Structures are given as structure tokens and as C-alpha cells.
Amino acid sequence: MSSGFFIAVMIVVMHYCIISASTFTEEQAMATRASLSLTEPNERWIQAQIDSKEFTSRSEVVNDLIRKAREVEDIRARLFAAEMSVAEKGWVKPSQEEMLNRFRERTGGDGKL
């Protein structure tokens, strides 16, 4: 599945999720009950996941999608941070002489590994 799909699912969840006032206690895994409205194609897709025996409930499917979307979000944040670091610091570019000297150091100077 593409990351765009997970983001789309997150948008659907965020726009149509109505959090109820009932929240379970810590002993009940701190789960929050929610009512979720889905388009017909999304409902068919979720049902197909359940029918395939990959998941046993709609909650499992939605939680898995959210978990994956969070992973994608984390990866994007790390990539963005890496890009910003390169933009600020620039690429490390050792000269040919520096690379040759490092190679010689690793090989003991005789060219043999």
C-alpha cells in the first residue's frame, strides 16, 4: 500500500471520528471508543480485510492503518531532519588524498586488506 493511502485514511479518521465521552480506565488498556463514518468503498475494503482473516474486527484494521500512518509520518520527519541537516551543514566531501590516506590506514599501508 502506498503512503498516500495511509495519509488518506488518517484524514478520513480525523474528519469523521467522533470521540465519545466514554474512555476506558488504565486497566482497560486506555482505549477510546469512537464512532467512525466510512465511504462505501472504504467499508468494502475494510470488510475484505476482515473476510481475508488478516484481521478480526474493524477496530484492528483501523488501528493497523493508524499505526502504519504514524510510522510513515515518523520516517518522513526523520528524512526531513536529515535533509535539513545536509542543507545546513552541506555534504561531507573528503578529498581524494584524504580517502587514499584512510584506505592506507585500514590496510596497514601495504594495500592488502
BELBELBEL-V77549 format. One record per pair of residues at least 12 apart in sequence whose C-alpha atoms are under 10 Angstrom apart, sorted by the first residue. I is the first residue (numbers start at 1). J is the second residue. Records with the same first field share a line. If there is no record, write none. Layout:
I = J  J
//
This chain:
2 = 72
3 = 68  69  71  72  73
4 = 69  72
5 = 65  69
6 = 64  65  66  67  68  69  70  71  72  73
7 = 65  66  68  69  70  72  73
8 = 69
9 = 38  42  62  65  66  69
10 = 62  65  66  67  68  69  70
12 = 36  37  38  39  42
13 = 34  35  36  37  38  62  66
14 = 36
15 = 36  37
16 = 34  35  36  37  38
17 = 33  34  35  36  37  38
18 = 33  34  35  36  37
19 = 32  33  34  35  36
20 = 32  33  34  35
21 = 33  34
22 = 34
33 = 59
34 = 59
36 = 62
43 = 58
45 = 61
46 = 58  59  60  61  62
47 = 61
49 = 61
//
